[in-house]
Amino acid sequence: MTLHSQFRRSSRCLAVATGLVVALGGLSPVFANDIDEIQRRDLALIQTQIEQIKVVVDRIDARQSNADPATTRVYFDIPRLRVDLEAISHGIDGYLAPDRLLPRELRPLDGDYLDDRGR
């Protein structure tokens, strides 16, 4: 496999990871009971896929560390990708099992209790 094709393949992994960050970025922690079972399974599937991506990243890292610095000019930023993958995984874990129950959003008080019905 040439360095160019390896770089293109690595870029696809990064694109997948970036897409996950963007897609999951809007998730906010909720009560565990509020998550339906299909969503829970889908998020567990994403966690499994992240673990598989980490295996591929390890292989890319091993091959890249063997690259000859005299002939290799461009390197893939493996540490940054690992940080992003951990952030996604941590975000999913926090969504599925928040550390504590979040307070309910309080409605603002009206403060005007005068009911003047023309009396």
N, C-alpha and C positions, 0 to 999 in steps of 0.2 A: 504494500500500500504506500503510495507516495505521500510526501508531507502535505501536498496540496489537498489530496482527497481526505487525508486524516484531519486537516484543518476544517474542511467543509463539513465533515461528519461531526466534529467537535462543535462547530457553530450551530448545527441542528440541535444538539443536546442543550446548548445554551439557549437557543430560541424556545425550546420546550420549557425549560426552567423559567425563563423570563415570562412566558405566557402564563405559567402557573402562578407566578408572583402577582401578575396583573389581575388574573381571574380571581384569585383568592384574597387580594388586597382589600376588597370591600367587605369581607366577612367580619362580623363583630361577634364577640362571645355572647352566647345565649344560654338559657337553661337547658340542661341535657335532655329534658323531656320534650323540649320544643323542636328537636331535630328528628325528622322522620327517618324511618329505617332505610329507605332508599338513599337518602342523602348521606347517612352514616356509612353505608356500604361504599358509596362512591368516593367518599373522603378516605376510607380505609384503602380503597384501590389506588388512589393517588399516593398514599403513604407507601404502599408496596412498590409502585412504579418509581418513586423517589429512591427507594433502597436499590432497585435495579439500576437506576441511573448512576448511583454512587459506585457501583461495581464497574460500570463502563468508565466513569471518571478515573477510577484507580488505574484501569488499564491504560487510559490515555496518558495519565501522569507518568506511569512507568515507561511507556514508549518515549514520551517527550523528554524524560530525564536522561535517556540514552542518546538523544539527538546530539549531533556534533555541533558545538557552538560556532565552529569555523564556517559551517555551511548552512546553519539554521539562523534565520534572521527574525522570524516571527514565532512567538510562543503563545499558547493558549493560557489564559489566566485561570489556572486550576483553583488556587486558593479562593478567589472571588466567587467562582461557581460553587464551591463547597459551602461558603458562607451563605449564599443565596438558598441553596438546597436545605440547609439547616434552618434558615429563617422560615421557609415554606412549611417544613415539617413541624417546627415549633408552633407556628401559627395555627395549623390544623389541630395539633394536640390541644392548644389553648381554647380553640373553638369547641372541640368535642368534650373537653373536661376542664372547664374554667376552674381556677384556684378557689374561687368563692363565688357565691351567687351575687350577681350585680344588682344594685338597687333599681327599683322601678323608677321610670321617669315620672317625676311629679308634674302635675298640671299646675300652671300658675293660678293663684287665687284671684278672683275677680275683684274683691274688696268693696264693691258697691252693692249694698244690701237694701237700699231704699226701694221699696215697691210702691211707687206713687201711682195709684190707679184713679186719680182725680178726686180723692176724698179730701 
